[in-house]
Amino acid sequence: MRKSRGFTLIELLVVIAIIAILMAILMPSLNRVKEQGKRVVCLNNLKQLALAWIMYADENDDKLVNGAAGYSNQDTGWGDHGKELAWVGKCWADDYATGGQLPEKQQIEQIKSPYGALWPYVKDIDLYRCPTGSRGEMLTYAIMFSMNAVNHPPTQGVRGAHVKRRSEISNPAPAFRLVFIDEGWVTPDAFAVYYDQEAWWDDAPVRHGDGNNISYADGHDDKLVNGAAGYSNQDTGWGDHGKELAWVGKCWADDYATGGQLPEKQQIEQIKSPYGALWPYVKDIDLYRCPTGSRGEMLTYAIMFSMNAVNHPPTQGVRGAHVKRRSEISNPAPAFRLVFIDEGWVTPDAFAVYYDQEAWWDDAPVRHGDGNNISYADGHSDYKKWKGIETIQHGRDLQRGHLGAGFVPSSPDGYQDLYWMQKSTWGRLGYTPTH
């Protein structure tokens, strides 16, 4: 019997070298995906804290929560909080400046009731810290000085537009006023910014890449998710998404226009993390599809072109009021700008609407009766009933391959449907209407 031959030392070294090379190639990509996931979690934390901050004001006669961490019920030159419970208690050690920390259990006690005023609104301890924060710190976020926090005397150069009620935030609007910032560790009071000196007080934290996560007084964290389904981390003429994870991954088959579908399991994988940026916020796969959608499709909704999605070159007639931040949605207001639409099946990128042509790009989907369900940038949703007979007919006859056909209305009602869709998408018409 011939003895089996094992690997030689050289062969083993070659295999190990190949594995090492592959690891060197893959590790940077894996690290980037991991960091993107942590940044998304941090943004969600800030959003939840900002919403809690708003709810506190709503339930307390418009009064802002005491933003000076650890300084409850104190009248001092640093702030007037005589009968105000701080948003969190004293979570830092006296020697914090040299790296000292309180035990984690003690920090958690100071975040919860009866010490933390926001705990009744955010009862998840993990939401109080960024996953990339300093080890052992259970609190990494701070409220800004101006938001009913620490108001230094004028001689120390920080007295400015200090507000104690949410209604006082008017110029600029709440969408432009900071509330929370990710510092990366726990510190006393609040995040300090000079008002009347051309200098930094607290240095700008650099926490994710070359920037930081923040939240605003209207509850948003500003940056819009990449709305081009399946197009993550790409800089192309179709959209600038160099470091942006798409809201969902590639859920469609290459032959989708003729009815091709990916296996359901593969579609679900592309909706979830690490491919789908919205998955950490919506972890129910059934919410990504309409129950009347095409069989076998796990995704039936699309984001509108204008909402940080696919921004075609001007020659293709769709460049308009393309926005990458929620604060840019101003005219018309978020309550009148479309975000999601029910297409009924999964398609690449986003829902296409012309900006400077008096025609449809993607036909109006007719999904429920003679209309469709849609949602807006302020978070509300509605049912839109189409008026034009031809709008309804084209929508009902819509086939997967019937995209980009440039359908032109034939009735006054049909034109009104088109104008409504274009204005709701881009905010305005890029041409002079004929009807």
N, C-alpha and C positions, 0 to 999 in steps of 0.2 A: 504494500500500500504506500502510495506516495504521500509524503508529509505536506500539509498545506503551508503555503508560503505567506508569512506576515509582511507588514510594511517595513521597509528599510528606514533607517534614521533619516536619510535624505528626503524620502517621500513624506515622512511625518513632518519634517521641517518645512517642506513646501506647502503642505496643507495648512500648517499653523500660520505661515506667512500670508497665505491667501485669506484666511479668516481674519487676520490682523488688518489686512488692507481693506477688506469689506467693512469691518468695524469702523475703521478710520473714515471711510466714505459715508457710512450710514449714521454715525453718532451725531455729527452736527445737525443733520436733518431731524433726528429724533429729539435732540435737545431743543430745537426751535419749536417743534410741535408741543413738547412738554411745557415750554415757557408760554406759548400762546394759550394753552389750556389754563395755566395759572393766571394769566392776565385776564382771561374771560371770567374766571371765578372771582377775581378781585373786583372787576367792574360790576358784577352782579351783587357782591357784598355792598359796594358803595351805593348802588341803586336802591337796595333794600333799606339801608340806613337813611338815605335821603327821603324815601317814602315814609319811613317811621317818623322822621323829623317833621314832615308835612302833616302827618296824622296827629302828632302831638299838638301842633299849632291849631289844627282844626277842632280839637277837643278841649282846648284851653284858651278860648276867647281870642284866638289869633296870636297869642304870646309864643315866642320862640323858646325852646328848651334852653336852659342854662348850658352854654357851650364850653364853659371852663371846666374841663375834666378835673374832678377831685376837689372842686371848690363849691360846695353846697352851702346855702343859707349864710352867706358872708357878705357884709357890706365893707368893701375896702376900696382903696384907690385904684385897684386893678379891675374892679367891676362891681356893679350894684346887683347883688344876688341875695338880698336879705331873706327872702322866703322862697328861694328857687333851688330845687334839687338839681344837681348837675346831671348831664346826660349819662355819665359814668362816674363811679367813685374814684378813689385814689388807688390807681393800679401800678404806680411806679414806686421803686425803692428810693430812699433818701439819697443814696449814692448812685442814682441812675446815670449821671453824667460820666461816671467812670466804669460803667458796665454792670452796676448792681441791678438785681432783679428781685421782685417779690416772688414767693412760691406761686406756681400756676394756680393752685387751689385758692389762694388769697386773692389773686387777680380776678378770677372768675366770680368770687363772692362780691367784689367791688363793681363788677359789671352788672350783676343781677340786682333785682329788688332786694332790700329797700334802698340801695345806694344809687342804682342807675335809673334815671327817669325814662330812658328809652326802652328798657327791658320789656315792659308790657307790650310793646309794639314789635320788637325783634327778639324773640325768645329762642334764638339759635346762636350759641356761643361762637360757632365757627364763622359767623358773619361779621364778627368784630375784628378779624385779623386777615391780612393778606397771606396766602399760602407761601409766599416768598419772604415773609417777614422774618425778623431776627428770631432765632431759636429761643423758646421759653417765654416769648412775649404773647400774651393772649389778647392784646389790643395794639393795633398798628395804625389806626386811623385817628385823625384829629379834625375838629371843627375850626373854621377860620375865625380869626380875631373878631371880625366885624359882626359875626352872627351871634350876638348876645353872649359873647365870651369875655375875654380879658381886655378891658379898655384902659390902656395905660394913660397916665397923665400926659398933658400936652408936651411937657418938657422932654418926654421920652420918645416923642415923634411918631406915635402911632394912632392918635385920636383922629378918626375920620368919620365915614358914614356908618357909624355903629347903630345897628337896628335891634329892637327888642320885640317887634311885631312883624309878622310876615307881610302885612299890608304896606309896611314902610319900604319894602323893596320894590321900587318903581323905576328908578333911573340910574343905571340901566335895569332892564326887566329881569325877573327871576331867572330866565334862561341864560343870563350872562353873569350871574352872581354865584361865586363859589360857596359851598357849604362844607363839604368833606374833602380831605386830601389824605393820600396814603403816605405816611411818614416812614413806615417800615419798623418802627418800634414804639413803645409807650413813653410819652413825655408828659409833664405837668401842663395844665391849663389848655392852651389852644395853639394853633399855628400862627406865628407872628409875622405880620407884613407891615412895613412902614407905610405911612400915609403921606407925610410931608418931607421925606428925605429920599434922594435918588440913590438908594442902596437897599440891599437885602437885609432883613432882620434874621429870620430863619432862612438858611440856604434852601434852594429849590431841591426837593428830593428827586433823585433819579432812580426809579424803581423797576421799570420794565423797558428794556432797550435803552433808548436815549430820552425817555420821557417819564410820565407818571399818570396814574389814574386819579380822576377827580369826579366830583358830582356837584350838581347845581341846585339852586333854590326851587326850580320847577320839577325836580325829581329825576331829570335825565342825566346821563353820563356823556352826552353829546355825540360821540362818534357813532355813525350809523354802521350797522353790520353790512358786510359785502353782500349785496343783493343779487349778484350774478351766480345763480345756482350752478355748482360744478366748476367754477372758475376761481380757485383759491391761489393767492400768491402769484398773480400774473400781471405784468405791465404790458398791455397791448393797446392797439388803437380802439379796442372795444371797451376799455375801462382800465383805470389805474388802481390795481389791487395788489401791488408789489408785496406787501406784508399783511394781507388781509385774508383771513379764513372765510370762505363763503358760508352763507347761512345754512346751506346743505351741500353735500358733495354731489358727485355725478350719479344721478339716479336713473338716467335714461340710457337706452340702448342706442348704438350707432345708427341702427335702422329704425329709429323711433317714428320717423315720418311715414313709414309704411306699416306701422303697427307693431314693430319689434319692442320687446320689453326685457329688462333685466330680471333675473330671478328675484322674488320678493325678499329673500334673505339678504341678497346683495344690496337692494335698494335700502333696506333698513339699516345696514351697516353704514351706508353713505349718509344717512340722515343723522346718525348718532355721532358722538365724539369718537375719534379726533377729527372727523371730516366736517361735521356740522357745527357751526359756531353758535347756533341757537339751542342746541340740545341741552346744555346745562340749565337753561331757563324753561324749557318745555320737554320734560322727560316722559311724555306719553305719546307713543308712536301713532295712536289713533287720531291725534289732533293735527296730523300733517296731511290728512286726506278727508275729502268730503265723502259721506256714506253713499252718495249717488255717483261717485266718480267711476271712471272706467275700471273694469275688473282687472285685478292684478297690479294696479297702480298704488303704490304706498305713499305717493306725493301727488297732490292735485292742485296745490296752491303755488302762486308765483308772486314775486315782488315786482313792483313797477320799475320801468327803466330808470326813471328820474331819481329813485332812492338808492344812490350809491351802487347802481347795478351796471348794466351795459350801456356805455355812452358812445354811440356810433360817431364816426367822423361826420362833419357838416354835410358832405356830399350825399350822405345817406339819409339826410333829412330828419334826424331825431335829436340833434344837440339843442338843449334848452336849459331850463333851470335845474341842472343836475346838481344834487346836494350830497355832501359827504358828512355833514353834521346836522343834528336836529335843530340847532340854533339858527341855521340858515333858512329854515322853513318859516317864512314870515309873511309873505304876500302871495297868495292868501295864507291864512293861518293854518296850523296843523289839522284843525278840525275839517278842513276842506281839501286836504292833499291825500291822495290814495297811497297806500302802502302794499296791501295784499289783495289779490283777486283770485277767485276760484276758476281755474281753467278746465278742470275736469280730468286732466291727465298730466303726466310729467313731461316737461320740455326743457331744453337747455336754457341757460342764462336767466332771462327775465321777460316780463310782458311788455312787448314793444308797442309804442305809440308815437306817431309822427309829431314833430314839433312845428316844422315849417312847411308842411304840405297838407292840403285840405283832403285828406284821405285816411282810411284806416291802414295800419300796418298789420298787426294781429287783429283778426275780427273780434267783435264783442262776443264773449262767451254767453250763451243762453243756457242757464243751468237749472233754474228753478222757476217754472212758469215762463213768463216772458221777460225775465231779468236775470240778475246775478247777485251774489253776496260779495261784499267788499269790506275792507277795513281802512281806517284813516290814521294819520300820523299822531293824533291825540289819544289813540287807543280805542276809539269807539268803532263799531261796525254797523252796517246797514244793508238794506236790500235796494238795489237799483233796478227799476222797471224801465225797459227800453220803450221808446215811443214809436220809432220808425218801423214800418212793416218790413222794409228791406233789412234793417238791422237785425230784427228777430229771425227772419228767414235765413240770412247768412249765418247767424249764430247757430241755428238748429242744424244747418247743413254742413257746419264746420267739420273738416277733416284734418287729420294731423298734417298732411302735406300742404294744406291751404294756409300758409303763413307767409307774410310779406307780399301779399298779392296786390296791395294798393287799392282795395275796394273803395269806390266813391259813392256816397249816398245819392239817392234819387228823389228824395222828398224833403220838405222843410223839417218834418219831425226827425228824419234820418240825420240831417245836418246837425240838429240840436243834440242828438245823441253823441255825434262825433265831437262837437265843440265841448260838450260837458266832459267827455273822457280826456280830451287834450288839456283842458284847463285844470282838471282835477289831478292830472299827472304832472304837467310841467308848471302849473301856476298861471299860465297865460298862453295865448296863441302866438306862434311865430310868423304869422301871415295875416293879411286882411281878409276876413271872412266874406263870402259872397251871399250868404243867406242870413 
